[in-house]
Amino acid sequence: MRTIDWIPADDAEREPGRGFIRLVDQTLLPDSLVELDIHDLDVLVDAIQRLAVRGAPALGVAGALGVALAAQNLPADLARQAIAELREARPTAVNLAYGVDTALAALERGGALAALEAALRVRDADIAACVAMAERGTDALTRLIPDRAALTVLTICNTGALAAVEHGTALGVVAKLHRDGRLVRAIACETRPLLQGARLTAWELGRMGASYDVIVDSAAAITLARGGVDAVLVGADRIAANGDTANKIGTFAVALAAARAGVPFLVVAPETTIDPATPNGDAIEIEDRGGAEVRFFRGVRVTPPDATALNPAFDVTPADLITAIVTDARVIDVVAGDTPASDTPAARPVAAETTE
Ligand SMILES: CSC[C@@H](O)[C@@H](O)C(=O)COP(=O)(O)O
């Protein structure tokens, strides 16, 4: 099963390119595994904003497939407006804009079918990128921690198959460690307020048969300080040219604790998450999701009725707290002074190429 995919319509042979988006509704996990069929762009935008589909790579694919959907269903002027709204549906993960821009460029060059072909290349490139990151990530861990045959790793949010099309980024590395018999235990931060760690990462770790514990986010520091963790593996929503990395709120605190404990801190993300146009973390827009997600827990108010709350959905980990950034194309040794911009330029992803 893929987290998000394009399903050709029954009459696609008569009308090539017709179809719809199918995605797992992540708001219902871990209790129910339900797929949504999406035929309208406004339904897709709503799914993105309520985190039915989430995680930077999956958002990139959603953006690209959304352009294909708009191109087949809407007249050109309405499609343009709907695509602009799709691009802005969530601001922090650069992958959403990348996916939209890639399919939109193809649409403008070659029409609706070209947009769909480009979107499917974004999807396929994401799957291939996750496989490559799992290889590079496990190799990097072997290099960084040569004296440990098997590892206990700590992670935050959900960076597994649910955050991509298949496999995942940081959790894809954890899955490969597990397959290779090199995972002692995974420790998943619960990830307040929407519990991507407790709900989604724990669900994925359980399905793969890995040993794991969920901890409250504020237990990460003592867990690292006590010496029970060999490495921290996290994903990214946007990596600036200097290596500063935006990821789920709480990541910065984990990085500080990892640095204090001398534990390697690895960011695992596809090249498409690197934004060369963003010079540093100060230039990254942080999504503000409003106070209700903090004041209420699954519909139950947990604060005084008149309490106000702050709810930044992401934070920025400065590059100096990052040991390495593992992408599908390279390992950037940030601790040695390399940055995404200064390191050997990687080939841009296959999906950006045209078929023309
Ligand atoms: C491989 S997913 C990388 C990031 O997108 C992930 O760590 C994250 O922060 C997701 O946030 P979310 O708000 O659930 O979309």
The ligand as an SDF file (V2000), in Angstrom:
LIG
                    3D

 15 14  0  0  0  0  0  0  0  0999 V2000
    9.8950   12.5200    6.0790 C   0  0  0  0  0  0  0  0  0  0  0  0
    8.9000   13.6530    6.8150 S   0  0  0  0  0  0  0  0  0  0  0  0
    9.9110   15.0010    7.3900 C   0  0  0  0  0  0  0  0  0  0  0  0
    9.0970   16.0300    8.0400 C   0  0  0  0  0  0  0  0  0  0  0  0
    8.0910   16.4360    7.1730 O   0  0  0  0  0  0  0  0  0  0  0  0
    8.5030   15.5230    9.3660 C   0  0  0  0  0  0  0  0  0  0  0  0
    9.5480   15.2690   10.2740 O   0  0  0  0  0  0  0  0  0  0  0  0
    7.5760   16.5490    9.9120 C   0  0  0  0  0  0  0  0  0  0  0  0
    7.9780   17.4590   10.5940 O   0  0  0  0  0  0  0  0  0  0  0  0
    6.1750   16.4470    9.4870 C   0  0  0  0  0  0  0  0  0  0  0  0
    5.3490   17.4180   10.0570 O   0  0  0  0  0  0  0  0  0  0  0  0
    3.7790   17.3300    9.7710 P   0  0  0  0  0  0  0  0  0  0  0  0
    3.2230   18.5450   10.4570 O   0  0  0  0  0  0  0  0  0  0  0  0
    3.2940   16.0530   10.3670 O   0  0  0  0  0  0  0  0  0  0  0  0
    3.6040   17.3800    8.2660 O   0  0  0  0  0  0  0  0  0  0  0  0
  1  2  1  0
  2  3  1  0
  3  4  1  0
  4  5  1  0
  4  6  1  0
  6  7  1  0
  6  8  1  0
  8  9  2  0
  8 10  1  0
 10 11  1  0
 11 12  1  0
 12 13  2  0
 12 14  1  0
 12 15  1  0
M  END
$$$$
